[in-house]
């Protein structure tokens, strides 16, 4: 095996030989906006101009600022170009920036509030507040090239441990760092490792390590982005985990909906094997380890640890009661350590920089007791009604206000912030009064929500909270595996009640019924899918009882969302008679002569919302 | 006609005694009332449940035994008038919280052993008794002629009636009473009947049959309290049946069709022949390992756009995994389909971010333009439409994915054009 320092030196020398490097974000978001075309166009133009030996184009993983993709960052200066199109823009970047050395102003990021343009990533509010640890290499390296990872100091942590570390020391240091599971539960990772190691030693079994990349929470894509941007950090993290618990085989369970992540991870594993970083006698030590990928088959419940193990064993993913822990009897009935992608990606940094460094970031004191706070950073996917959608990594303990207004740039269209939903379907909605709450495991739980895997869906005043509760309940009802009764039967009962309320047929007592059944389902279900299923309903009732009352008593949807309770109409003063809405209306409900105001026949209207979308004059109103 | 026959039976009922009662509230699993029926004296009465009774005689069997002790003495034989039959389902009965909490315990002095015998039974009678507001039912005495006890929780009325015309055999009498007391076809599931049958008139091993209405097969089906021959005691009291009518408030009766019967069976004939050899190659690529059946099925699904019967057969033959388990997997995971999916796969993301940004309207638009519902395939086999929970492109919400191409910031107005282009 080649020496890591040699590889590192060579790759960095090669990279420095270029006058500039163009980092094209090729995460899933930017790809769908045309990033591959941008990358290919850059390569083509550089070739046409015979500049390919001077400039290097690298397709990186997700940059995080998905709202403005496709993104091209020119290094080493770090000039950030947004919404780059393959036609026109690319030529301009090459000719003006690369050849003449002047920045292309019109492609720079522009602050929506002030209109000011910023040149580099560090200047942009979205990035300046962030602290990347799990995403330390995002947008900087080519995820499909192992040398880039090594060039950034990769695989040094595992080498250091193998040369001069003991498993117990590693586990001790992970416990001291206070890192808690990033998949949602928030269980201290080091304690999990120690239990698995003890169980394995006691029973003389060889344990397994598993990486949970079955990111099923709708509205979350942290794990996908980490794998797409930096798959080797996950592999190295798993190697460290495997060494400390004594495993020699690891598995990654990836969602089928993430083909790119699966491909990049597969490639990374192959490259690591070729370099001898996976396989037998790694770094000429006794340690042998290899990783296999399991494809998920589309079942949300498989993100639950025991269901995931069942699915990996080729069975339907039904959870089992948890009195037997995975760390004792997990995959193939062997002690198994299961952590999610983000947790694994944090591990190499913790080992390299030390547990004290990690524990100093975040809230509370975790040195003595990992439950004493939330250390480190957390990656959130910031989506919904917010200007800067994308992926952000912030230290634990920042406030929601900082995330939403300083990083996220506030709510678009001058709308009013209403709530932020965290924790996926098991989480809850946090209202405006709690905006100054610090974001960490315990504060979120206290507010009736949870950390979950880190989805943050921002909602404005057009989002109906009863509908949100109905949405999550419907989702969980579909995803319930059907094994235990409270979840299988309770969720449909809740859903039907919510559906009735949204249809204007709510009655007094419904809220109390919802509360009672939610509590029963939560208290009596086998796994956490049912155990937390009440959260969306209970948290929306807790903070938005008024909206429930409006639906039930006044038969009114304040957000203008619930179809049965709204009507579309045309404002006569604004309508110019352009006939566009009448042309597009699928049910022929809109009538009117050219240049005359139009009207909507409420009997024919199917409330599809198309007229609202197509109208260029905001003349269509929803009430 | 059946209806006429049933209504004639009903007109021949003579009400011996009746009791209207206030509806009860359940508190921590207890109605705090028991129901007592004396067939000799033709008395129905409601008795309170004491705290001591709940503390000492917990459970269905406990309540039953306590009620029995109060009725019997050292000389009581199985056919003594004072030998009671007691029914109770305990504090967890009807709560749907645990497996088995729908069961009822029946006790009486057994004609077989002449000692107290308990029997455990399914069916809906016990939970419905609880919902009607009674923790237990105790019946003593003997009737003069064929009699039924009817507990109507809709009208809050309990009656003791003669019933001369109805059948005695359980499979008939359960149907007759279900028909007679149900307001509609949907309401039949609210009727439960307890009966013993003709054989119990003659032999000491007669059982009690508890009915529940099976709405899939549209018949009243029976569960048995079999131990101890309590059916013999029941008939000895000249009881034809106990009928209970539940208030329609049990949680969420849903009419759900079985995925397998709905999708799979009708397509057996039209299932296209697939290349069995290629299926076998796929399976051997995973070393015939039962642990990897999901991976095999994913490969097969990707290639054939469905999991055919032939594929299930081959996997079963090569891996030894039972077919029932393979169908379980094929219907459990969303990635698999038993009927062929369309050539073009349209996935509308309905993840949270997309939902908040109006994905429902986009999904509606696709349904309208394609003339199919989500989860279906067009008749020509061209398009399949699916609602998926999160494609992980939340920052581009709402998102539509057509085959491998992702469309971000999708709008309902563009749907017609997209389909037009794909059709073209």
Contacts between the chains, C-beta under 8 A, distances in Angstrom:
chain1	res1	chain2	res2	distance
A	28	B	391	7.9
A	28	B	392	6.1
A	28	B	393	5.5
A	28	B	406	7.1
A	29	B	393	5.3
A	29	B	395	5.4
A	29	B	396	5.6
A	29	B	408	7.3
A	31	B	406	7.3
A	32	B	393	6.1
A	32	B	396	6.1
A	32	B	399	7.6
A	32	B	405	7.7
A	32	B	406	3.4
A	32	B	407	7.1
A	32	B	408	5.1
A	33	B	396	7.2
A	33	B	408	6.2
A	66	B	393	7.7
A	66	B	395	3.3
A	66	B	396	6.7
A	67	B	395	5.7
A	215	B	392	7.0
A	216	B	389	7.2
A	216	B	390	7.3
A	217	B	390	7.2
A	218	B	350	7.5
A	218	B	351	3.2
A	218	B	352	4.5
A	218	B	353	7.4
A	218	B	354	7.8
A	218	B	355	7.6
A	218	B	389	4.7
A	218	B	390	3.9
A	219	B	351	5.3
A	219	B	352	3.5
A	219	B	353	4.6
A	219	B	390	6.5
A	219	B	394	5.3
A	220	B	390	7.3
A	220	B	392	7.8
A	220	B	394	7.3
A	221	B	390	7.7
A	221	B	392	3.8
A	221	B	393	7.1
A	221	B	394	5.8
A	224	B	392	4.5
A	255	B	392	7.9
A	256	B	298	7.1
A	256	B	335	5.4
A	257	B	388	6.9
A	257	B	390	7.2
A	257	B	391	5.7
A	257	B	392	6.5
A	258	B	392	6.1
A	259	B	404	7.6
A	294	B	295	7.4
A	295	B	294	7.5
A	295	B	295	6.3
A	295	B	298	5.7
A	297	B	294	5.4
A	297	B	297	7.5
A	297	B	298	6.1
A	297	B	333	3.6
A	297	B	334	7.2
A	297	B	335	4.0
A	297	B	336	6.7
A	298	B	333	5.3
A	298	B	334	3.4
A	298	B	335	4.2
A	298	B	388	8.0
A	299	B	332	6.5
A	299	B	333	5.2
A	299	B	334	6.4
A	300	B	389	6.7
A	311	B	294	6.7
A	312	B	291	7.6
A	313	B	291	5.6
A	314	B	289	7.8
A	314	B	290	5.6
A	314	B	291	4.4
A	314	B	292	6.0
A	314	B	293	4.5
A	314	B	294	5.5
A	314	B	321	7.3
A	314	B	329	7.8
A	315	B	325	7.4
A	315	B	329	7.2
A	316	B	325	7.8
A	316	B	328	5.0
A	316	B	329	5.3
A	316	B	332	4.1
A	316	B	333	7.5
A	317	B	332	6.9
A	317	B	333	7.5
A	318	B	332	7.9
A	381	B	394	5.7
A	381	B	395	7.5
A	382	B	395	7.9
A	383	B	352	7.9
A	383	B	353	3.9
A	383	B	394	3.9
A	383	B	395	5.5
A	383	B	397	6.2
A	384	B	352	7.5
A	384	B	353	5.1
A	384	B	356	4.9
A	384	B	357	7.1
A	384	B	394	7.9
A	384	B	397	7.3
A	385	B	356	6.6
A	385	B	357	7.6
A	389	B	353	7.9
A	389	B	394	7.1
A	389	B	395	3.6
A	389	B	396	7.9
A	389	B	397	7.7
A	390	B	395	5.1
A	391	B	395	7.8
A	421	B	352	6.4
A	424	B	352	7.6
A	425	B	352	8.0
A	455	B	352	6.8
A	455	B	353	8.0
A	455	B	394	7.6
A	457	B	352	4.7
A	457	B	353	5.4
A	457	B	356	6.0
A	457	B	394	7.8
A	459	B	356	5.8
A	463	B	356	5.4
A	468	B	355	7.9
A	468	B	356	7.6
A	471	B	352	7.2
A	471	B	355	5.2
A	472	B	352	7.7
A	475	B	389	6.0
A	478	B	389	7.9
A	479	B	389	7.6
A	481	B	332	7.3
A	485	B	96	5.1
A	485	B	97	6.9
A	485	B	98	7.5
A	485	B	99	7.1
A	486	B	96	6.9
A	486	B	97	6.0
A	489	B	96	5.8
A	489	B	251	5.9
A	489	B	252	6.1
A	490	B	96	7.9
A	490	B	251	7.2
A	492	B	251	7.9
A	492	B	252	4.4
A	492	B	254	5.7
A	493	B	251	4.1
A	493	B	252	4.0
A	496	B	252	5.9
A	517	B	251	7.5
A	520	B	97	7.2
A	524	B	97	4.7
A	524	B	98	7.6
A	584	B	413	5.7
A	586	B	365	7.7
A	586	B	368	5.9
A	586	B	416	7.9
A	608	B	361	6.1
A	608	B	364	5.9
A	608	B	365	6.4
A	608	B	368	7.3
A	608	B	412	6.2
A	609	B	358	6.8
A	609	B	361	4.5
A	609	B	412	5.9
A	610	B	361	7.9
A	610	B	365	7.3
A	610	B	412	5.2
A	610	B	413	4.9
A	613	B	411	5.3
A	613	B	412	6.1
A	613	B	413	4.9
A	614	B	413	5.2
